[in-house]
Amino acid sequence: MPTYDYRCKACDHEFELYQSMTASIKKKCPECGKLSLERLIGTGAAVIFKGSGFYQTDYRSKSYTDAAKKDKEAASPQSDA
């Protein structure tokens, strides 16, 4: 469940509220009791993982990484010593 920021337009009281995404937007200020709350739009702090690579089994196989390393070494210029 996300955390939402609220601010009262009447008394400028600001607070965070942990609530469900389907919960209704709060209207009553807990500080002054007036029906003048607004939910603020923020950047959010949630992390969304998409795609693969989050489990050990999702990473490239050892044979693939070894072959890629050999290709990279072969493509790099040789220096004369």
N, C-alpha and C positions, 0 to 999 in steps of 0.2 A: 504494500500500500504506500502511496506517495505522501509526501509532506507538502502542504500548501501554505503559502504566506498570505496573511490577511492584514488589512489596515482599515481602521475606522476613519471615515471622512469627517466625523464630528470631533473626536478627541485625539486623532492621530496615533492611537494605540496600535502597535504592530505586534503580531504573534504568528507562530507556526502552528499548524494543526495537522495531525496525522489522521487521515481519513481515507476511506475507500474511494476509488475513482467514480463509482456509481452513486456515492452519497451526494445529497443536495448541497448547494453552496450555502454557507452560513450567512445570515443577515444581521443577527443581533450581536452587538459588541459585548464581550464579557466584562469590560471595564466600565463603560458608561451606560450600557443597557439600551442604547438607541439602535434602531434598525438601519444602520448606515455603514455596514461592512462591505468592503470590496476585496475580491480575491485578486492577488497580484500575479502578473505573468513573470515567471522567472526562467532562468536557464536550466534549472533542475540539476539534481545531483545523481540521478539514476544512471546506471551503467547498463547498456544493452549489448549483449553478446550475440552476434550474428555470424553464421558461417561455421566452418570447422576450425580445428586447431585448439580446442579447449580441453581435450582429453589426450592421454598418452597415445591412444590408438588412432587419433586423427592426424598425427604428425607424419611427415614423409618417412619412408622406410630407410633403413641404414644403407641398403644397396643404392638407392636413388641419391642420397646425399654424398656417398662415396664417389659415384660416377660424376656428379656435378662438380665436386672438388677437383677431380682429375681433368675435367674439361676446362675448368678455370685456370688450372696450373699450365695446361697445354697452350692456352690462348695468351697467357702473359708473356711479354717479351723476355728473351734470355739475355743476361748480361755477361759480357766477357771479362774474365778476371785474370 
